[in-house]
Amino acid sequence: MRMAPTLPVTHQASYSLKDGDSFLVCDALGDFHGGEVADGLFHDGTRILSRLQLGLDGTTPTLLSAALGQDRVVFSAHLTNRPLPPIGGSGAKGVIHIERSRFLWEGRLHERIACSNHDRAPVSVPLTLEFAADFRDMFEVRGMERVRRGSYPQAQVDGDRVVLHYEGLDGVARRTVIAFSVAPTRLEEGRARFECRLAPRECFELYLEVGSDAQRPDAARHRRAMVHARGALRARRRSGARLRGSGLLFDAWVERSRTDIALLASDLPSGRYPYAGIPWFSTPFGRDAIITALQTLWLDPELARGVLAYLAERQAAEDSSFRDSAPGKIMHEARKGEMAALGEVPFGLYYGGVDTTPLFVMLAGRYFRRTGDIAFIERLWPALRRATGWIERSCDADPDGLLAYARGEASGLSNQGWKDSGDSVFHEDGRLAEGPLALVEVQGYAWEALQSMALLALERGEVEAAAAWRARAQALRDTVEARYWDAALDFYALARDGTGQMCRVLASNPGHLLYVGLPAPERALRVVAQLASPRFDNGWGVRTLAADQPRYNPMSYHNGSVWPHDVALCAAGMARYGARRQAARLLGEVFEAATHFGMRLPELFCGFPRSAGQPPIAYPVACLPQAWSAGSVFMLLQACLGLEVDARNGEVAIAHPQLPPGVDRLRVERLDVGGVRVDLLFTRLGERVVATRAGGPEDVRVTVRT
């Protein structure tokens, strides 16, 4: 479920870690408090540790600094016992230095707490850790009310560890073991106290681990686990081609984005799969993963392969109104946790996304064009046939031959495109549209999906099937051009409602139509002009809704905010129709926004117009990091470079390249073209950008159109 959570907002900086199906969110002190804020340690959709708070003699330490390491694996906080003295002052203040460092590995939290005495006399350090585990499902943390919960058996306290229990209504016994390397002076169900007597310059080290089973933490275990955690993330970061530019800030953004995608990716049996975002969506989503794979396909096709394999394994085989499933559909999201297991929510394995299935077929077609990997396509072919069958049956059932949706039950999503808020599809008078709804961009995805099937069928020698899919694609294109183009708006309508009426609203959705290349060129350029105008472009990117439209609200989730992945798709669409300079401008705007968010783009931010000297305005409960936001830089960059890889023909094609503002040189290294690696160099010379081969064998053709 992707709708915006309705939760209280904390304005304190938060820090997140992730490994596999575990993630952690804490404040700058390294503490988390649970309650109604999405902090804590989560595993498999359940908060297994809701409170962990460090104290000194009953007081909260003072923060010196906090940071995530460059590799995003280790969080560190530096603290002291009381405020530091004024400059030039004296007295025994701030004499205790505390360093907290932690990481996640294989479902466990590993933490080191080091207390050092910088006084000239011995000191007593009463160190306390308060902890609790509420075992709340993520949907409860997000604000959903439950009539009943399970039970909490008595905690077990045993010398150097505490075991907290929860007996779920789903019959699963969950437990959290908190183990210490040093037995506390006093250990209770929710509190551990350590009496530390430190000589001058002496350091006391405490290691703790939190997981589902009992282990004995120590320095050696901590170091070994850290090496493994860093090595696993490093391996994911090294996959694919490398980008090296001439701008330090731009390079930092690229590397941060690459690291965030590696951080969010989980190594599953089917391959690497990017989870959507922390904290709300740290789980497999279909649409998010496909778009992230599309964003990075030119650099790293392996991510797309993992996404396709995972989704094919979970393709729907039956009709279910509760799960919005039908044979052939591709999943929208998969959740673990008590509420999903009990059916209190349909999102354990949920199919309520109208666009995920055509996007799945689209990605398969683009993966094949990028890699020429026909062996993998053969393996995927039955799933692709089933997915296309669902698209065809759905279009045949629609009076206009369009791909439309209507949720099966009230527990499902009312809107099932990427803008899945309940108020995101409406008419020009602000009235909400009634279903079944046929979104304009979804028709574009379906059009490309049918074309992709025609291409793949030809490759397999299925000439008649290819012709049939081409004919279907052309018919759908004709319908879109006839039904959605609105001459008065000079734009495509947002959707068609269940009565056949068009939603005459200026939204960013037609930018996705440009991305797949469906519109006639003259209409596409009119869409480009609108998207590039101030009614859409607020100076930080393209708004989801034009500023003069009904229901416009720059603070809303989908009706006037800026989503980086949406900007990237719109920019790629602009570039497809030759508007590469406009795409480069959008890349520059999004890059400047990233500099205000610590070189890390959030899920979305507010759509207020850009003001001189003012940063973009954050959306308070946006996910950070978010996979398709992190991937946006790569799609934007590809759009500017005009670069396409065709491994089947051993060719890299570059058309009218542009570089983002402030970057005069960009090197693409180790770009895989059918198993052969080439390097490319883009250089700004006055008003032109020149692309050249910088390394690699000559049997890979590099063609450049300027």
Buried (B, 14 or more C-beta within 10 A) or exposed (E): BBBBBEBEEBEEEBBBBBBBBBBBBBBBBBBBBBBEBBBBBBBBBBBBBBBBBBBBEEEEBBBBEBEBEEBBBBBBBBBBBBEEEEEEEEEBBBBBBBBBBBBBBEBBBBBBBBBBBBBEEEBEBBBBBBBBBBBBBBBBBBEBEBEEBBEEEEBBBEEBBBBBBBBBBBEBEBBBBBBBBBEBEEBEEBBBBBEBEBEEEEEBBBBBBBBBEBEEBEEEBBEEBBEBBBEBBEEBBEBBBBBBBBBEBBBBBBBBBBBBBBBBBBBBEBBBBBBBBBBBBBBBBBBBBBBBBBBBBBBBBBBBBBBBBBBBEBBBEEEBEBBBBBBBBBBBBBBBBBBBBBEBBBBBBBBBBBBBBBBBBBBBBBBBBBBBBBEBBEEBBEBBBBBBBBBBEBBEEBEBBBBBBBBBEEBBBBBBBBBBBEBBBBBBEEEBBEBBBBBBBBBBBBBBBBBBBBBBBBBBEBEEBBEBBBEBBEBBBEBBBEBBBBEEBEBBBBBBBBEEEBBBBBBBBBBBBBBBBBBEEEBBBBBBBBBBEEBBBBBBBBBBBBBEBEBBBBBBBBBBBBBBBBBBBBBBBBBBBBBBBBBBBBBBBBBBBBBBBBBBBBBBBBBBEBEEEEBBBBBEBBBBBBBBBBBBBBBBBBBBBBBBBBBBEBBBBBBBBBBBBBBBBBBBBBBBBBEEBBBBBBBBEEEEBEBEBBEBEEEBBBEBEE
